[in-house]
Amino acid sequence: MKQEKEIIYFITGNNHKFKEIKKLFQKEEIDYYLKQKTAATIEVQASNIKEVALFKLNSIKPKFNNSYFVEDAGFFIDDPLKGFPGVYSKFVLNTIGNKGILKLINDYWNTVAHFEAVIALYFQPLDKIFTFEGSVEGKVSKEIKGTNGFGYDPIFIPNGLSNNTFGELSIEEKNAISHRAKAWQKMLIFLRKHQ
Ligand code: ITT
C-alpha cells in the first residue's frame, strides 16, 4: 500500500462515462483518486474498438506525470445488421440517431445486440500500456424507452433483466452488468495487484 493516494486521470469528453466510472471507483478501497481530464484525442476509424482506444491513448501528449486511461465503446447490432453501427457508433448516433436505427430494423422481431468497451491505460509506474475489455449482450428495443444514461441506452435491452432498457436503469443497475463496468473490474484487479 502507498502512503498517499495518487491521481489517475480518465481522459474523456463524455461526462456520462465519467460519472459511471466514478461511481464504480467510489465503491472500492483503492490507492487512487480519479479525476476527469479532457484532451485533444484522435478517434481513428479502425476495424475494432481496441484499436480505436489504443490510438486515442497514443494521441495524448500528457503534461502530467501520472497514470491515465481512455475508453472507447461501441454498440453492435449483430442480427440483423451484422455488427453495425459498431466502430461507427458515434457518427451514426449523431446522424440518424436512435430513431433512425429503429427504422432500419423495424421489420425484425428477434434482434441480437451488444455493447463493447475497451479501456486503454497508460500505467506510469511500469511505463507501459494495458487494455481491459468488457461486453454485455442483449437485444434492441422496439421503441425508445427511458431517460437515464446516454447514447444508445434507451434502445438496448440487456439479457436477463425483464424488458427494461439501459435507459430505464439507475447508474447502479447499469453498473452491475454493463460493458464499461466489466472492463473496469478487470482494471481494478490490475491496479490492486500493482499497488
Ligand atoms: P470519449 O471522449 O471518451 O471518446 P465519446 O462520447 O466520444 O467519449 P465513444 O467514442 O466511446 O465515446 O462512444 C461511441 C458512441 O457510443 C457515442 O456516441 C456514445 O454515445 C455511445 N456509447 C458509448 N458508451 C455507451 C453506453 O454505455 N451507453 C450508450 N451509448 C454509449
Boltz pocket constraint, residues with backbone or C-beta under 6 A from the ligand:
constraints:
  - pocket:
      binder: B
      contacts: [[A, 11], [A, 12], [A, 13], [A, 14], [A, 17], [A, 71], [A, 72], [A, 73], [A, 74], [A, 75], [A, 89], [A, 90], [A, 91], [A, 93], [A, 94], [A, 115], [A, 149], [A, 150], [A, 151], [A, 152], [A, 153], [A, 166], [A, 180]]
      max_distance: 6.0
